[in-house]
Amino acid sequence: MRKEYDFSKAVKNPYAKKLKKQVTINLSEEVITYFKDLSKETGISYQNLINLYLLNCAKERKKLVFDWK
């Protein structure tokens, strides 16, 4: 490993805008367990599974149907 590196000719990452943004979210134990179990079946991390599910909902513009009683 070098002691110093020259980044003067470095190029900005063209994919930087597509990177994920870290957030904090509170999920029920039931949701976490569901996605962790699904993770074991698929080999995909539960965080990525949650992201994929939410991304699918966003792309398809799914609306949550609920009834406050």
N, C-alpha and C positions, 0 to 999 in steps of 0.2 A: 504494500500500500504506500502511496506517496504521502509525503508530509503536507503538501499543498496541491491544490487542483486549480486549473485556470478555467473559470466559467465565463470568461469575457465573450466567447463565441457561442454560448449556450442558446438554444432555441426554445421558445415557450411551448409547453405541451399543448398540441392542438385539441386534445381530448379533455382538457381540464374542465370545460363547461359541462361535460357529460358525467363528471364524477358525482358520487352520491354525497349528500349532505347529512351530517350526523345530527340527530335530534334525540330528545328524551321523550319517551312516551310510556304511559302507565297502561299495562295490559293485564287482564285477569289471568289467574293461574290456569284456568281452563284453556284459554287461548294459547298460552305458552306451551302447555302440555300437548295440545293438539299438534302444533307446528313442530315441536321437538320429536314427537312420535312419527310424524310425516317425514321429518328429516332423516330419521333412522332408515326408513323405507327407501327414500330417494337418494340418499347420499349428498344432499344439498343442505347447507347450513339452515337452521331455522330462521335466522335473520333474513337470509336471501329469499327463503320461501315466503315470508311475510311481505317482503318488498315486492316479489313477483306477483303475489295475490293483489296487493294494493295497486300496483302498476296496471294490472289487468282491469281492475275496477275503474281506475281513472281513464284508461284508454276507451273503455266501453261506456263510460259515463253512467255507471250503475248508480242508482239512487237507493239509499237505505229506506226501507219501509218499516215503520215502527208505530206503535200505538201506546200513548201515555194514558194508563188507566190506574 
